[in-house]
């Protein structure tokens, strides 16, 4: 009598964000596994991520994709499930566990994913947990994942019959730019994903929460434009002048995308182009001296647009002016 073949090799927890989408691409396109995906409608304020999860699952190709409803709003205690708690914006990344932590979320999700996996005949779960560029969530740590795999082995039919559970976390020790680089290598289209904790009514990212910060910074470090920035047009940052040039408050942009004091703008915030000129002095001579002193890699443009104010950057592709 032949042993019954499993319907899938792994179940991947898929939120629709960068990490979980990359983990799915890794499972299917690098490991060659037949993967099923599971997503959770848990009352999150960024429920638009569920549409992203569906897009990613279809694009990568899974044997099955299920969305399970779990009402974590009934518990609350998180900025993601309680509208009375604000999602942190701007400011430094906190050293303590932030209010976007959802109590016991991965415990609940992994347990449900294991139940789903049992029905498919597999004992491997894949999660996009990460402890490098992350917000300090305790249920992303390796010791938790190892302990939970042991708990599953001890408390399921599979374990009672001699099987062992494996929780794969391939991105655990990778920085966000490494994760995105892996996804791009595997052909993952990040325009399908969603990361923002506090999007607007149309689903556009806020550009200021932790999730947006890690994502935007990673794309910038890789020399790529985050495809989601194409729809990020914060009205308080951009204003079109009478001369036709888009005027941008540079310091507001720095705060919005959380550039460190030593970091400089790598790409235009409006169009994503690298065709950015830098002006650090009131005359071309002063600018050139300042550029040599700071060692900036940007081209210096002597034809300054007719603007009033201190011009920091000028995009020669779209004409955006950073003041």
C-alpha positions as CSV (number, residue, x, y, z in Angstrom):
1,X,0.0,0.0,0.0
2,X,1.6,3.3,-1.1
3,X,1.8,6.2,1.4
4,X,-0.5,9.1,0.7
5,X,1.4,12.0,-0.9
6,X,1.0,15.4,0.8
7,X,-0.9,18.1,-1.1
8,X,1.9,20.6,-0.4
9,X,5.5,20.6,0.8
10,X,5.1,23.7,3.0
11,X,2.6,26.2,4.2
12,X,3.8,29.8,4.0
13,X,2.4,32.5,6.3
14,X,1.7,35.3,3.8
15,X,0.8,38.8,4.9
16,X,1.4,40.5,1.6
17,X,4.4,42.5,2.9
18,X,8.1,42.4,1.8
19,X,9.3,39.7,4.2
20,X,6.5,37.2,3.8
21,X,6.3,37.6,0.0
22,X,10.0,37.1,-0.3
23,X,9.8,34.0,2.0
24,X,7.1,32.6,-0.4
25,X,9.3,33.3,-3.4
26,X,12.2,31.6,-1.7
27,X,10.1,28.5,-0.9
28,X,8.7,28.2,-4.4
29,X,11.4,29.5,-6.7
30,X,14.6,28.7,-4.8
31,X,13.6,25.5,-2.8
32,X,11.3,24.2,-5.5
33,X,8.6,23.4,-3.0
34,X,4.9,23.1,-3.7
35,X,3.7,25.7,-1.3
36,X,0.3,26.6,0.1
37,X,-0.2,30.1,1.5
38,X,-2.2,31.2,4.5
39,X,-3.2,34.8,5.3
40,X,-5.1,36.3,8.2
41,X,-7.8,38.8,8.4
42,X,-7.3,39.7,12.1
43,X,-8.9,43.1,12.1
44,X,-5.7,44.9,11.2
45,X,-6.0,48.6,10.3
46,X,-4.0,47.9,7.2
47,X,-6.3,45.2,5.9
48,X,-5.4,46.3,2.3
49,X,-2.4,43.9,2.8
50,X,-4.8,41.0,2.2
51,X,-5.3,42.1,-1.4
52,X,-1.5,42.3,-1.7
53,X,-1.2,38.7,-0.3
54,X,-3.7,37.5,-2.9
55,X,-1.8,39.2,-5.7
56,X,1.5,37.8,-4.6
57,X,0.1,34.3,-4.2
58,X,-1.2,34.3,-7.7
59,X,2.0,35.7,-9.1
60,X,4.3,33.3,-7.4
61,X,2.0,30.3,-7.9
62,X,0.7,28.3,-4.9
63,X,-1.2,25.1,-4.7
64,X,-3.8,26.8,-2.5
65,X,-4.3,30.2,-0.7
66,X,-6.6,30.5,2.2
67,X,-7.5,33.6,4.2
68,X,-8.6,32.9,7.8
69,X,-10.6,35.3,9.9
70,X,-9.3,35.8,13.5
71,X,-10.7,38.7,15.4
72,X,-7.8,40.1,17.3
73,X,-9.6,43.4,17.7
74,X,-11.5,41.7,20.4
75,X,-8.2,41.5,22.4
76,X,-6.8,44.9,21.3
77,X,-3.6,46.1,22.9
78,X,-2.0,47.1,19.6
79,X,-1.9,50.1,17.3
80,X,-2.7,47.7,14.5
81,X,-6.0,46.5,16.0
82,X,-7.1,49.4,18.2
83,X,-7.8,52.8,16.5
84,X,-7.3,54.5,19.9
85,X,-3.6,53.7,19.8
86,X,-1.6,55.7,17.3
87,X,0.9,54.2,14.9
88,X,4.3,55.8,15.7
89,X,5.5,58.2,13.1
90,X,8.8,60.0,12.6
91,X,11.1,60.1,15.6
92,X,13.8,57.5,16.4
93,X,13.2,53.8,16.2
94,X,12.2,52.8,19.8
95,X,14.5,50.5,21.8
96,X,11.4,49.0,23.6
97,X,8.7,46.9,22.0
98,X,6.6,49.4,20.0
99,X,2.8,49.7,20.1
100,X,2.5,48.1,16.7
101,X,3.3,44.7,18.4
102,X,0.1,42.6,18.3
103,X,-0.1,40.4,21.5
104,X,0.6,36.7,20.7
105,X,0.0,37.2,17.0
106,X,2.6,34.8,15.6
107,X,1.6,32.2,18.3
108,X,-1.9,32.3,17.0
109,X,-0.9,32.4,13.3
110,X,1.6,29.6,13.5
111,X,-0.9,27.4,15.4
112,X,-3.5,28.0,12.7
113,X,-1.0,27.5,9.9
114,X,0.0,24.1,11.5
115,X,-3.6,23.0,11.6
116,X,-3.9,23.9,7.9
117,X,-0.7,22.1,7.2
118,X,-1.9,18.9,8.9
119,X,-4.9,18.8,6.6
120,X,-2.5,19.0,3.6
121,X,-0.3,16.3,5.0
122,X,2.9,18.4,5.5
123,X,4.9,19.4,8.6
124,X,6.9,22.4,7.3
125,X,5.9,26.0,8.0
126,X,7.7,29.0,6.4
127,X,7.6,32.4,8.0
128,X,9.2,35.7,7.0
129,X,10.4,36.5,10.5
130,X,13.4,38.8,10.8
131,X,15.5,40.1,13.7
132,X,17.8,42.6,11.9
133,X,15.7,45.4,10.3
134,X,12.6,44.9,12.5
135,X,10.6,46.5,15.2
136,X,11.7,44.3,18.1
137,X,8.8,41.9,18.2
138,X,9.5,39.0,20.6
139,X,7.6,36.5,18.4
140,X,10.1,36.9,15.6
141,X,13.1,35.6,17.6
142,X,14.7,32.3,16.8
143,X,14.3,30.9,20.4
144,X,10.5,31.4,20.0
145,X,10.4,29.7,16.6
146,X,12.4,26.7,17.9
147,X,10.3,26.4,21.0
148,X,7.1,26.6,19.0
149,X,8.2,23.8,16.6
150,X,8.8,21.6,19.6
151,X,5.4,22.5,21.0
152,X,3.8,21.5,17.7
153,X,5.6,18.2,17.7
154,X,4.4,17.5,21.2
155,X,0.8,18.6,20.7
156,X,-0.3,17.4,17.3
157,X,-1.4,14.1,15.7
158,X,1.7,14.3,13.4
159,X,4.0,14.5,16.4
160,X,2.2,11.8,18.3
161,X,2.7,9.5,15.3
162,X,6.5,10.2,15.3
163,X,6.6,13.1,12.9
164,X,8.5,16.4,13.5
165,X,7.6,19.9,12.7
166,X,9.9,22.4,11.1
167,X,9.5,26.1,11.1
168,X,11.7,27.6,8.3
169,X,12.7,31.3,8.7
170,X,15.0,31.9,5.8
171,X,15.2,35.7,6.3
172,X,15.8,35.7,10.0
173,X,19.4,37.0,9.9
174,X,19.1,39.2,6.8
175,X,18.9,43.0,6.6
176,X,16.0,44.5,4.7
177,X,18.1,45.3,1.7
178,X,19.4,41.7,1.5
179,X,15.8,40.5,1.7
180,X,14.7,42.8,-1.2
181,X,17.8,41.9,-3.2
182,X,16.9,38.2,-2.8
183,X,13.3,38.8,-3.9
184,X,14.5,40.8,-7.0
185,X,16.9,37.9,-7.8
186,X,13.9,35.5,-7.6
187,X,11.8,37.7,-9.8
188,X,9.4,39.0,-7.1
189,X,7.5,42.1,-8.2
190,X,7.4,44.3,-5.1
191,X,4.8,46.5,-6.7
192,X,2.4,43.7,-5.7
193,X,3.2,44.0,-2.0
194,X,2.1,46.3,0.8
195,X,4.0,47.2,3.9
196,X,2.6,50.4,5.5
197,X,0.9,50.1,8.9
198,X,-1.2,53.2,8.5
199,X,-2.1,53.7,4.8
200,X,-4.6,56.3,3.6
201,X,-8.1,55.5,2.4
202,X,-6.7,54.7,-1.1
203,X,-4.1,52.4,0.3
204,X,-1.1,54.7,-0.3
205,X,1.7,54.3,2.2
206,X,2.3,56.9,4.9
207,X,6.0,56.9,4.4
208,X,6.6,57.5,8.1
209,X,5.9,54.4,10.1
210,X,8.6,51.8,11.0
211,X,7.5,49.5,8.2
212,X,7.7,52.2,5.5
213,X,11.0,53.4,6.9
214,X,12.8,50.0,6.7
215,X,11.4,49.4,3.2
216,X,12.2,52.8,1.7
217,X,15.7,52.8,3.2
218,X,16.4,49.3,1.9
219,X,15.4,50.2,-1.7
220,X,17.4,53.4,-1.5
221,X,20.5,51.5,-0.3
222,X,20.1,49.1,-3.2
223,X,19.9,52.0,-5.7
224,X,16.3,51.1,-6.6
225,X,13.1,53.1,-6.4
226,X,10.4,51.5,-4.2
227,X,7.6,50.9,-6.6
228,X,5.1,52.0,-4.0
229,X,6.6,55.5,-3.9
230,X,5.1,56.2,-7.3
231,X,1.7,56.6,-5.5
232,X,3.1,58.4,-2.5
233,X,2.3,62.1,-3.1
234,X,2.1,63.6,0.4
235,X,0.4,67.0,-0.2
236,X,2.1,68.6,2.8
237,X,5.5,67.9,1.2
238,X,4.9,68.8,-2.4
239,X,3.7,72.1,-3.9
240,X,3.8,73.2,-7.5
241,X,5.1,76.8,-7.9
242,X,3.9,79.4,-10.4
243,X,7.1,78.7,-12.4
244,X,5.9,75.1,-12.9
245,X,8.6,73.5,-10.6
246,X,7.5,71.2,-7.9
247,X,8.7,72.6,-4.6
248,X,9.5,70.2,-1.8
249,X,10.4,70.9,1.8
250,X,13.6,69.0,2.0
251,X,13.7,68.7,5.8
252,X,10.2,67.3,5.8
253,X,11.2,64.7,3.3
254,X,14.2,63.8,5.5
255,X,11.9,63.3,8.4
256,X,9.3,61.4,6.4
257,X,11.7,58.8,5.1
258,X,13.9,59.0,8.2
259,X,17.3,59.8,6.6
260,X,20.1,59.6,9.1
261,X,22.1,62.9,9.6
262,X,25.0,61.4,7.6
263,X,22.8,60.1,4.8
264,X,21.9,62.1,1.6
265,X,19.1,61.8,-0.8
266,X,19.9,59.1,-3.4
267,X,16.9,59.4,-5.7
268,X,14.2,62.0,-6.4
269,X,11.3,61.7,-4.0
270,X,8.9,62.5,-6.8
271,X,10.0,60.5,-9.8
272,X,12.6,58.2,-8.4
273,X,15.3,59.4,-10.8
274,X,19.0,59.6,-9.9
275,X,19.3,62.7,-12.0
276,X,19.6,64.9,-8.9
277,X,21.9,67.9,-8.7
278,X,23.1,69.3,-5.4
279,X,23.5,72.9,-4.4
280,X,25.3,73.6,-1.2
281,X,26.3,77.2,-1.8
282,X,24.8,80.4,-3.1
283,X,27.1,80.4,-6.2
284,X,28.5,77.7,-8.4
285,X,32.0,78.4,-6.9
286,X,30.8,78.0,-3.3
287,X,28.8,74.9,-4.3
288,X,31.8,73.2,-5.9
289,X,34.0,73.9,-2.8
290,X,31.3,72.5,-0.5
291,X,30.9,69.4,-2.7
292,X,34.7,68.8,-2.6
293,X,34.7,69.3,1.1
294,X,31.8,66.9,1.7
295,X,32.8,64.4,-0.9
296,X,29.2,64.1,-2.3
297,X,28.8,61.9,-5.4
298,X,26.2,64.2,-7.0
299,X,26.7,66.2,-10.1
300,X,26.7,70.0,-9.5
301,X,24.5,71.9,-11.9
302,X,25.4,75.6,-12.5
303,X,22.0,76.4,-14.1
304,X,20.0,77.0,-11.0
305,X,16.2,77.1,-11.6
306,X,14.6,80.5,-11.0
307,X,13.7,79.8,-7.3
308,X,13.7,82.0,-4.2
309,X,15.0,80.3,-1.2
310,X,17.9,77.9,-0.3
311,X,17.9,75.2,-2.9
312,X,19.3,71.9,-1.6
313,X,18.6,69.5,-4.5
314,X,17.2,69.8,-8.0
315,X,15.9,66.9,-10.1
316,X,16.8,67.4,-13.8
317,X,14.4,64.6,-14.8
318,X,11.1,66.1,-13.4
319,X,12.2,69.5,-12.2
320,X,11.5,68.9,-8.5
321,X,13.2,71.5,-6.3
322,X,14.2,70.6,-2.7
323,X,14.3,73.7,-0.5
